[in-house]
Amino acid sequence: MRIQILGATVAAALVAAAPAAAHTELKSTTPSKGSTASRPLGSVTATFTQPIQRGTLKVTGPGRTTVSRGSGGRDPRKVSRLRVGLKGGLAAGRYKVRWTIKAVDGHAQTGTFRFRLR
């Protein structure tokens, strides 16, 4: 009987701790990572698996030219998404997006993804 109660207590503790241990991850991007998008492109988004407190998105294009309008931020319509507007007249070529977030669990995270414009 004691072993069953102890086992149930340990199992309950592990299940309760699982969501707290999960880190926020990049779920999807627009345009999609590694994709080739058509012009014109007005904005870039990065959506995460959990809500975020804040973050930035910076986009650079051919010649490492900054093409984002500012550093973006959390989308007020969806608290798990970052959005940044892009300057007009983007050239065909490769683009790199660098993101930073502070997740609701307090962890700071960074990452990058790339896409092409044709």
C-alpha positions in Angstrom: 0.0 0.0 0.0 2.8 2.4 0.9 4.6 1.7 -2.3 1.4 2.5 -4.4 0.9 5.8 -2.6 4.6 6.8 -3.0 4.5 5.8 -6.7 1.3 7.8 -7.3 2.8 10.8 -5.5 6.0 10.7 -7.5 4.0 10.3 -10.8 1.8 13.3 -9.9 4.9 15.4 -9.2 6.5 14.6 -12.5 3.3 15.3 -14.5 2.9 18.7 -12.7 6.5 19.6 -13.4 6.4 18.8 -17.1 4.7 22.0 -18.3 7.0 24.2 -16.2 10.1 22.5 -17.7 8.9 23.0 -21.3 10.7 25.8 -23.1 9.1 28.1 -25.7 10.1 27.0 -29.2 9.7 28.5 -32.6 6.6 27.0 -34.1 6.3 28.7 -37.5 7.4 31.6 -39.6 6.0 33.7 -42.4 7.5 33.4 -44.9 8.3 29.8 -44.0 11.9 28.9 -43.0 13.9 28.1 -46.1 11.1 29.0 -48.5 11.2 31.2 -51.6 8.6 33.9 -51.3 7.2 36.2 -54.0 7.5 39.9 -53.8 6.1 42.2 -52.5 6.4 41.1 -48.9 5.1 43.6 -46.3 6.0 41.9 -43.0 7.7 38.9 -41.4 6.3 36.9 -38.4 7.6 34.3 -36.0 5.1 32.3 -34.0 6.1 30.4 -30.8 4.7 27.5 -28.9 3.8 29.6 -25.9 3.0 33.2 -25.1 6.0 35.6 -24.9 6.6 38.6 -22.8 8.5 40.6 -25.5 10.9 40.2 -28.4 12.4 41.6 -31.5 12.7 40.6 -35.2 15.4 42.1 -37.4 15.6 41.3 -41.1 18.7 41.7 -43.3 18.9 41.2 -47.0 21.4 41.1 -49.9 24.6 42.9 -48.9 23.6 42.6 -45.2 21.3 45.6 -45.6 18.7 46.0 -42.9 15.3 45.8 -44.5 13.0 45.7 -41.4 11.3 48.8 -40.2 12.6 49.0 -36.7 13.0 45.9 -34.6 9.3 44.8 -34.5 7.8 43.3 -31.4 5.0 41.1 -30.0 1.9 41.1 -32.1 -0.9 42.6 -30.0 -3.4 40.2 -31.7 -1.5 37.1 -30.8 0.8 37.1 -27.7 2.8 34.1 -29.0 3.9 35.9 -32.2 6.5 38.5 -33.2 5.9 40.8 -36.2 8.0 43.3 -38.0 7.2 45.5 -41.1 9.5 45.6 -44.1 10.8 48.5 -46.2 9.4 48.7 -49.7 11.1 47.7 -52.9 12.9 44.6 -51.6 15.3 43.0 -54.1 15.4 39.4 -55.1 17.9 37.4 -53.0 18.5 35.8 -49.6 17.2 37.2 -46.4 18.1 36.4 -42.8 15.8 37.0 -39.8 17.2 37.2 -36.3 14.7 36.9 -33.4 15.1 37.4 -29.7 12.4 36.7 -27.1 11.8 36.7 -23.4 9.4 33.8 -22.7 6.8 34.0 -20.0 9.0 31.6 -17.9 11.7 34.3 -17.9 14.1 32.6 -20.3 15.8 34.7 -22.9 16.2 33.0 -26.3 17.5 33.9 -29.7 17.6 32.3 -33.1 17.6 32.9 -36.9 15.9 31.7 -40.0 16.3 32.4 -43.7 14.2 32.8 -46.8 14.5 33.9 -50.3 12.7 36.5 -52.4 12.3 36.0 -56.1 
